């Protein structure tokens, strides 16, 4: 995994570890653009004529645009932005490195504390943004991560990035990060864990958290995207040399606590691609390489979709497959993140996720993404930077490409 840069800071390191790194050595078609003052495309993007889908429209989302905006005090922005439906009434949102503090004239005030995880519960019956309630813990009178590090697991803290409900329990997947929590340049990935919460419908203050180490080969992770298709949970991830890969495990085995010991991997061999017990010779999946995204199956199209990105480029790409195991189509740009040409300093955009529970009609896709700065964190505490490190929402309308019929 890429190591933190010498001038790294909170949020950027999670971007480097938990976002796209383009696999150019493997022929990735995505170009490397420098951020900052990038010109907008001359005309809107369109999917290729031979693509199975037609891009009808893509716009900033008018409904959820302020869902994760800055609060007057308390929660002041984060990344990740994973949503998990807990019940008909509630949805859980996971966040990574989070500022906790206050605003002064709409700008983050100096002294805001950075913690490594927060959550929010969304009341699905209420309209945004008043439907969200945010949670974190306190330690010694100071804000602390909602998911504290547990003894016997790697690293010093967690970045919780994915999860789902299995048999009434909440399963959360997290990176383990090592290093001095006061010195961001020392942070590096040390493994991963699954955190089980047996009582996710209780108030968050009463949640029971049990973390178990996922004993995978060094550098391998399998929680970039999750797809539940009984009796299996399919898990996309990244393996060395850096490429996307897919694993699966029986839900019954995961619930019984077998975890990584129960994983099978889609690998190549003399007999062709097959499920094997070792993550060697994994069959590459989608590009760009992506460690936090969403793979979603749309029955009306008989297609799996994944929206991918390069954190240092402004495009959001769509790639599709007819099978979970691929092959995936060449990534096609569908949206240009406008923040890349709005600031006097470079920015990055990442953590593109689909939220199927927010869609209201066939073919509608609601995406979120995070923005950040690759240079000084101080830029987030200025009038110009107040709208960065805030999740943005995009509404995409797609339909089957009738020209292929």
N, C-alpha and C positions, 0 to 999 in steps of 0.2 A: 504494500500500500504506500502511497506517496507520503513522505514525511513532512512535518511542518517546516515552513520557511523560517529564515532567521528572524524576520519581522512579523511572524504570525501573531494572531490575536484571537480572542473568543469569537466563535461564529465562523471565521475564515477557516480554522482548522477543521471544524465539522463540515464545512463546504468541501475541503480538499479530501477528507476521508469519506464523507457520506454523499458526495455528488459525483457528477460525471468526470472522468478522465478519459480523453479521447484516445482510442486505440489506433493511432496512425500507423504503427508498425504492422498492423494486420489489415491495412487497406481501408480504414475508415474514411468515407467520403467527406466527412465534415471538415471544413476549413477552420483554421485557427485565426480568429479575429481578435484584435486588441480592443478592450472595452473603452468606453468613453467617447462621446461625440460621434458615434457611428451614424451614418446617414440611413434614413428609413428607405425601405425598398421603393422603387419607382411605381410599382403596382402591387396589388394584393397577391398573396400566394395562392396557387391553385395546385391541386394534386395532379400527378401525371395522368394522361389520358387512359393509360392501361391500368390505373390503380383501381382496386375493387370498390373504393368509396369516392364520393364527390363531396368536396368542401363547399357547403352552401353559404355559411357565414361564420365569422369569428369576431367577437367583440369583447370589450371589457364587460364583466358581469354587472348588471344594474342592481341585482338583488343582494348579492353577497359582498359587494365592494367594501363595505365597512365592517364585515363580520369580525375580522381580526385586527381592527384598527387599534391605535394606542388608547389606553384608558387614561383618565386624568391622573390617577395614581395607582400604583401596583404594577400590573402587567404592562410592560413597555416594549413589546416586540420580541420575536423569536424566529426560529426556522423550523424545519421538519413539516408540521402541519398535516399529520396523518389523521384521518377520521375513521372511526369504527362505530358501527351501529350496535348499541347495547340492547336496545329494546324499541318498541314502538314509540316510547316517550323520550328516550335519551340517546344521544350520540356522544362518544368520547373523542376528544382531540388531543393528540400527543405533540409536544413541543420539545425542542432541544435547548441549546444555550439561550437563556432568557434574561432580559433586563428587568429588574424589579426596582421601582423608584417612583418618581413623580415628574410631572410636566410643569414647565414654567413658560407661560405664553405659547403653549402648544409644542414646545421643544423639550426633549429629554434634559432634565437637570443633571448637572455633574453629581457624581456620587452614587449613581444607580448601581445596584449590585448585580453581577452576572452569576446565575446559577445554571446548572447543567440540564435540568428537566423541569417542566411544568405540565399541567394538563388543564383542560376545560371540559365541562359538561354542557352540551347543547340541549336545550328544551326544544324538541322538534315541533311542538305545537305553537311556539312563539316566533314572531318575525325577528330578523336580525336588525341591529346587533344586540338587542336586549335579551336575546335568548342564551347568551354565553355567561357561564360562571367559571372563574379561573381559580386554580388551586396550586399551592406549593407548601412546603413545610417550613418550620422555623427551627433554628439551632442556636443556642446562646443568644437569643433575642434578635437574630438576623435571619433573613430569608435563606432557605436551603432547598436543595433539589427535592422534588416530589418522590423520586425514586433513588433513595440513598444506596450507596455501595454496601454490599453484604459480604461479610467475612467468608473466606474460602473460595471467592470468585476472583478472576484476574483483574488487574488494574486498580485504579483508585476511584473511578467514577464511571457512570454509564451514560451513553447517549441512546435513549429508547426511540426507535424509529418505525417499528411496524408492530402490528398485532391483529388479533381476531378472536372471536368467541368460538370456543369448542366445548360442546357438551355443558353449556351454562357457565364455563370458566373463561376468564380472560387470559389469553396467552400473549405476552409481549416479548418482542425480540430486541436486543440491545447490543451495541458495541461496548466493549470494555476498553477504557482509555487509561494508560499509565502516564505518569509524570507528576511533577510538582504542580499542584493545583494553583499555585501562585505564579508559576512561570510557564506561560503558554508555549514557549519554544521547545519545551521538553515533552510535550504531549505526543503519544504515538499509540496506535492500535495494539491491543494486547489480547484479543480474543473476543468472544461474544457469549451472551447468556440468554436464557429464556426466563422471564419473570411470570410466574403464575399468580393470578388473583382469583381466589375461589368465590369471592363475594362482590363482584363488580357492580351490582345493583344497590349495594349499600352506600351510604355517604362516603366520599373519598377519604375522609379522616379515619374511617373504620376499615379501610382496605387492608387485607392481609397480603403481604408481598413475599414470595418465596423465589429466589433466584437460583438457577442451576446452570453450571457451566456447559456450554456446547463444545464438546471435545472434537474440534475439527482441525485439519492440518493448518499450520501457521499461515496466515494470510488469506485463508478461505472463509467466506461468509455466505450465508444463504438466507438473507432477509431483505433483499432489495425489493421484492414484490411477492405477494402471497396470493394463491388461488386455491380455494377450497372446492374440491370435487370429490365427494364421498366415493369410496372410503379413504381417499388420499388428500393430504395437504401438499400442494406443489409450491416449491420455494425457489425463486430466482435469486442468484447471488453472483459473486465475483470470486474467481480462482486465479492462482498464479500459473503461468504468466498472465497478466491482467486481461481477463475476458469475462463476459457474462456466461453463466451456466445455470442449470436447473437441477434440483433435487426433489425427492418426494419422500413422504413417510405416511404410514397408515395413521389415521386419526386415533384409532384405538391404542396404538403403541405410544403415541405422544401423551395421551391422557394417562396411560399407565406409567409414564415417567421414563421411557426408554430413550427419548430425544435423539441425539445425533447417532447413537448406536443403531437406530432404526432407519437411517437415511439410505436411500438409493439415489444414484446419480446417472444422468443421461450421458453416456460416454460412447466413443467410437471404438471399433475393434475390427478384426478380420471379418467377422460375420455381419458388420454394419452397426449402426447405432442401436444401443440397447441399455437397459437399466442394470447398473453394476453397483457393487458395494464399496468401491473406492473412487474418490474424486480425482482420478487420473484420466487424462485424455478426454476431458469433458467436451461435448459438442458446443461450440460457440452459439450464443443466442443473439439477442438484438444488439444493435449499435445505435448511437454511441454507448460505450460501456457506462452503466448506470447503477448506482448503489442505493438509490431511493426513488422509487417510481411506483406505478400501478399497472398491473396487467389485468385487463377486464374482458370477459367474454360477453359478446352481444348476440343473443340467439337469433334475432331477426336478420343478422348479417352472416351468421355462422363464422364469425371472425373473432380473434383475440386482438385487442388493441393495446398499444403501449405508447405513451408520449414521452419522448426522450429529449436530451438537451446536452449541451456543453456549457458548463457554468461560465466560461469566459466569452461565450458568443451569445448573441441576442435571439437566436432562433429556437423555437420549440418545434420538435419534429414528431411526426406520426409514423409508426411502423406497425404492420399487421402480420398475422399468421393464421393459418387454418387449424393448426395444432399447437398445443401447449409447448411442444418440443421444437417448434419451428418447422421449416426455415422462416425467418422473419424478412419482410420486405425491406428494400433500401429505404432508410429514413427520409421522409419528405417534409420540408418545412411547411408549417401551417400558420405560424404566428411569430411576430417580431416583438420582443419585449420592449416596450417604449422607453423604459427607464434607461436603457443603454445610450440614449442620445439626449437625455434631459439634464445631466449633471455636469459640473465643471471638473469632475474627477471621475476616474474609471469606476465601474460597478460590475458586479457579477449577479447572475440570476440562476436559480437552481431549485431543487426540491419540488419538481413538477409532479403533482399528484392529481389523479382523477377521483371525484367524489360522486359515485353513481347514485347515492341516496338523495342528492340534491337535484338531480335531473327531474324534469316534469313532463317530458314528452319524448316519443321515439326519436332516436338519432341525436338527442341533445347531450352534450358532454360539458360538465362543469369542472374546470381545472383550477388549481391554485399553484402559485410559485412564490418563492422567497427571493428577496434581493439583499445584497450585502456590499461591502467595500473590501477590496483586496489590499488596501493600504492602511491608513490610520483609523483606528476605532473612533477617534475624536470627531471624524466627519459625521458620525451618527448622532452627535450631540450638538449639531448646528441647525440653524433654520433651514438650510438647503437640504440637509440629510435627514430631517425628521421623518420623511416618508419612506425611508429605506429601512431594511430589517423588519418589514411589515408585509404580511402575506397579501398578494393580489389574486383576484379571481377573473377567469376568462370563461366565456360561454361559447362553445363550438357547436355548430349544427352540421351534421353529416348525413348523407343518404347513400344508398347503393348506387353505383355508377351504371345507369341504364344503357349507356353506350356499349357496355360489354355484353349485353343480352343479344 
